[in-house]
Each structure stands twice: as structure tokens, then as C-alpha cells.
Amino acid sequence: MTDLVVTAANCVPGTDARLEQGFAGETITAGMPVYKASTGLWMKADSNSATALARQATGIAMCGSSANQPIVVQRSGSLTLGATMTAGVAYYLSDTAGGICAYADVGSGEYVDLIGVATSTTVLQLSFNYSAVSL
């Protein structure tokens, strides 16, 4: 699996971003896909997790945080991800907790969870869509 290499300091929400504040349930770095656990805490999403909720990314962390500390999550809109992408390519949740990869890198046993489509080499238009389908 080849995940995008995200520079956390370069993750910047677009002017159309919908942001949500909350608390982290574990250590999270800016640029990681996350989901809100049943506890209400934000956790790293993971496409092959044994926990169904963890396979459904619903946001991207906009700042780093530790367990039980404040976090800001982008839920929709455009995002300068701080990674080099290919314009027009769709990006998906990885089997590495908090990782993002191209569809070609989604492997057997992973659940397909669209994160968004790159509108340029640096901007990702978020479009979370969990298929509930395992490859």
C-alpha cells in the first residue's frame, strides 16, 4: 500500500470548508482521515478495521491532537492537503490508520471508502462516501 505523504503543517482548509470542533480519542496528526467514535471522540479511520464505524471516515484532522485534547476536523469542502496528488484522481481511506491512498492501492480485505477527488496537485475536494463493500 502506498499512502500519500502528508506534511501536517501544510494542511489548510479551503474557504468553503465546514469545520467541526471536538476532542481526540488518540494521538492524531493534521491531514489524517478520522471518524467520530460512539464515545463522541475523534479517532483515526482505517479501511480494514474490525470495527465497522472505524472504516467510515467522515472528516480530516486540521490540527494535531492527543487523547482527550481539542481537535478541529474538516467535514466537507476543499482542502490543501499538504501532499502531492494527481489532479482528477480519486483518493480513498487506506488500511494504515489515518492514511489516504489512490484506488489502485486499496487491497483485498479492505472496505472502499472514498475521501475525495484531487482538483489539482495539492487540493482535495472532500466527498466522503463509504460503500460498505470489501474487496
C-alpha positions as CSV (number, residue, x, y, z in Angstrom):
1,M,0.0,0.0,0.0
2,T,1.4,3.4,-1.0
3,D,-0.1,6.2,1.1
4,L,0.1,9.9,0.4
5,V,2.9,11.6,2.3
6,V,1.2,14.4,4.1
7,T,3.0,17.4,5.5
8,A,0.9,18.2,8.5
9,A,2.0,21.9,8.6
10,N,0.7,22.4,5.1
11,C,-2.9,21.2,5.7
12,V,-5.1,24.2,5.1
13,P,-8.9,24.2,4.9
14,G,-10.4,26.0,1.8
15,T,-12.8,28.9,2.1
16,D,-15.7,26.6,1.6
17,A,-14.7,24.2,4.4
18,R,-17.1,23.0,7.0
19,L,-15.2,22.6,10.3
20,E,-16.2,20.9,13.5
21,Q,-14.5,21.1,16.9
22,G,-14.3,18.1,19.2
23,F,-11.9,16.0,21.2
24,A,-9.4,13.4,20.1
25,G,-9.6,9.8,21.4
26,E,-6.0,9.1,20.5
27,T,-2.9,10.9,19.0
28,I,-3.9,12.3,15.6
29,T,-1.8,14.3,13.1
30,A,-3.2,17.0,10.8
31,G,-4.2,15.5,7.4
32,M,-5.4,12.2,8.8
33,P,-8.9,10.8,7.9
34,V,-10.9,10.4,11.1
35,Y,-14.3,9.2,12.3
36,K,-16.4,10.1,15.4
37,A,-16.5,7.0,17.7
38,S,-19.5,6.1,19.8
39,T,-17.8,7.8,22.7
40,G,-18.0,11.1,20.8
41,L,-14.2,11.2,20.4
42,W,-12.5,11.6,17.0
43,M,-10.3,8.6,16.1
44,K,-8.1,7.6,13.1
45,A,-10.1,5.9,10.3
46,D,-8.8,2.6,8.9
47,S,-10.2,0.7,5.9
48,N,-9.6,-2.8,7.2
49,S,-10.5,-2.2,10.9
50,A,-12.5,-4.9,12.7
51,T,-14.8,-2.0,13.9
52,A,-17.3,-1.1,11.2
53,L,-17.5,2.6,12.4
54,A,-13.7,2.9,12.1
55,R,-14.0,2.1,8.3
56,Q,-16.1,5.2,7.7
57,A,-14.0,8.3,7.5
58,T,-16.2,11.4,8.0
59,G,-13.5,14.1,8.3
60,I,-9.9,15.2,8.0
61,A,-8.0,16.4,11.1
62,M,-6.9,20.0,10.6
63,C,-4.5,20.0,13.6
64,G,-2.6,17.5,15.7
65,S,-4.0,16.4,19.0
66,S,-3.5,13.9,21.7
67,A,-6.1,11.8,23.5
68,N,-8.8,13.9,25.3
69,Q,-7.4,17.1,23.8
70,P,-9.2,19.5,21.4
71,I,-9.2,18.9,17.7
72,V,-10.6,20.6,14.6
73,V,-12.0,18.4,11.8
74,Q,-12.9,19.4,8.3
75,R,-16.1,17.6,7.2
76,S,-16.6,19.0,3.6
77,G,-15.2,21.5,1.1
78,S,-11.8,21.9,-0.5
79,L,-8.6,21.2,1.4
80,T,-5.0,21.9,0.7
81,L,-3.8,18.5,1.9
82,G,-0.1,19.1,2.2
83,A,0.6,16.1,-0.2
84,T,1.4,15.7,-3.8
85,M,-1.6,14.3,-5.7
86,T,-2.7,13.8,-9.3
87,A,-5.5,16.1,-10.5
88,G,-8.6,14.2,-11.3
89,V,-7.7,11.1,-9.3
90,A,-10.0,9.9,-6.5
91,Y,-8.4,9.2,-3.1
92,Y,-9.5,6.6,-0.6
93,L,-9.1,5.6,3.0
94,S,-6.0,3.4,3.5
95,D,-5.5,0.2,5.6
96,T,-3.0,2.3,7.6
97,A,-4.9,4.0,10.3
98,G,-5.2,7.7,9.3
99,G,-3.8,7.1,5.8
100,I,-5.0,8.1,2.3
101,C,-4.2,6.3,-0.9
102,A,-5.3,6.1,-4.6
103,Y,-7.8,3.4,-5.5
104,A,-5.1,1.2,-7.1
105,D,-3.7,0.8,-3.6
106,V,-6.9,-0.3,-2.0
107,G,-6.2,-4.0,-1.4
108,S,-8.0,-7.2,-0.7
109,G,-10.0,-7.3,2.6
110,E,-10.2,-3.5,2.7
111,Y,-13.5,-1.6,2.6
112,V,-13.9,1.0,-0.1
113,D,-14.3,4.5,1.4
114,L,-13.9,7.5,-0.9
115,I,-12.2,10.5,0.8
116,G,-12.3,12.9,-2.2
117,V,-11.1,13.9,-5.6
118,A,-8.0,15.9,-6.3
119,T,-8.8,19.1,-8.2
120,S,-5.1,20.0,-8.5
121,T,-1.8,18.5,-7.4
122,T,-2.3,20.0,-3.9
123,V,-6.1,20.4,-3.4
124,L,-8.6,17.7,-2.5
125,Q,-12.3,18.2,-2.8
126,L,-13.7,16.2,0.1
127,S,-16.5,13.8,-0.8
128,F,-16.8,11.1,1.9
129,N,-18.6,8.1,0.6
130,Y,-18.4,4.7,2.4
131,S,-19.5,1.9,0.2
132,A,-19.7,-0.9,2.8
133,V,-18.1,-3.1,0.1
134,S,-15.0,-5.1,1.0
135,L,-12.6,-6.0,-1.9
